[in-house]
Amino acid sequence: MPLILRTAFVIFGFANVGGAVVDFLLGHAPLCVLPAALAVGGVWSYVGYLGTIPTIRTLPPTCRCLSSSPQAHPIAHDEHVQYGLRTIQRRKRLAYWSPAVWLPVVIALLATGYEWTAFAAAIAGAILSGLFNLAWCSSECPGCGNGFYALPRTAGMLYWYTSRCRFCGLSLKAGNAVAPATMR
């Protein structure tokens, strides 16, 4: 991400936090606005500081395949790649099916006349589904360590669904689940 855009992200994050604090101190906003403003402003500033949306690890915690040469232990690396691909597929299913859990609850609450409770459940469910989608889209490729769904020319800021990593070509399909670089 260009430095000017990173700077704009950081300034916007601090403006969110500063504006919420000033509004609270002047009595224009309730106390409950502060945690939300700190979260939103903090995320904007953090993404601006890093220059990209951080990826979420898919390899096992004990795996050091990306930090060392995969050729040093090819069998373990292939197993870790399979584990990482299954993790991405599990996150995808969770993101796709999460509305199927909270949407019927909201509909049942609306049918019984609990409008405000249904509204709160819908907001909580939508936020939870958004977090599941963010975890799925931000998954790191177990083969190369870049964002699996990240578009290369956007410095990891935009995601688009694909069945292959855009950087190394690793496929989510079971038959092609081994990275081409490790098949030598």
Residue pairs with C-beta under 8 A, 6 or more apart in sequence:
1 9
1 51
1 52
1 155
1 157
5 48
6 48
6 49
6 51
7 48
8 48
9 44
9 45
9 47
9 48
9 49
10 44
10 45
10 48
10 49
11 48
12 41
12 44
12 48
13 40
13 41
13 42
13 43
13 44
13 45
13 46
13 48
14 41
14 45
15 41
16 37
16 40
16 41
16 44
17 37
17 38
17 41
17 42
17 45
18 41
19 37
20 29
20 33
20 34
20 36
20 37
20 38
20 41
21 34
21 37
23 29
23 33
24 30
24 31
24 33
24 34
47 53
51 155
52 147
52 155
52 156
52 157
53 138
53 147
53 150
53 156
53 157
54 138
55 138
55 139
55 140
55 145
55 146
55 147
55 150
55 156
56 135
56 138
56 139
56 140
57 140
58 83
58 84
58 85
58 87
58 88
58 139
58 140
58 141
58 142
58 148
59 65
59 66
59 80
59 83
59 84
59 140
59 142
60 80
60 83
63 76
63 80
63 83
65 73
65 76
65 77
65 80
65 81
65 142
66 144
66 145
70 77
70 179
70 181
70 182
71 182
71 184
74 182
77 182
78 178
78 182
80 142
81 142
81 143
81 170
81 177
81 178
81 179
81 182
82 177
82 178
83 142
84 140
84 141
84 142
84 143
85 142
85 170
85 172
85 177
87 139
87 142
88 136
88 139
88 142
88 148
88 172
89 172
91 132
91 135
91 136
91 139
92 136
94 132
94 135
94 136
95 129
95 132
95 133
95 135
95 136
98 125
98 128
98 129
98 132
99 125
99 129
101 125
102 121
102 122
102 124
102 125
102 126
102 128
102 129
103 125
105 121
105 125
106 118
106 121
106 122
106 125
107 118
109 115
109 117
109 118
109 121
110 118
137 147
137 149
137 159
138 147
138 159
139 147
139 148
139 149
140 146
140 147
140 148
141 147
141 148
141 165
141 167
141 168
141 170
142 170
142 179
143 165
143 168
143 170
143 179
143 181
143 182
144 165
144 167
144 168
144 170
144 179
146 156
146 165
146 166
146 167
146 168
147 156
147 159
148 165
148 166
148 170
149 159
149 160
149 161
149 162
149 166
150 156
150 157
150 158
150 159
150 166
150 167
151 158
151 159
151 160
151 166
152 166
152 167
163 171
163 172
163 173
164 170
164 171
164 172
165 171
168 179
168 180
168 181
169 179
169 180
170 176
170 177
170 179
170 180
171 177
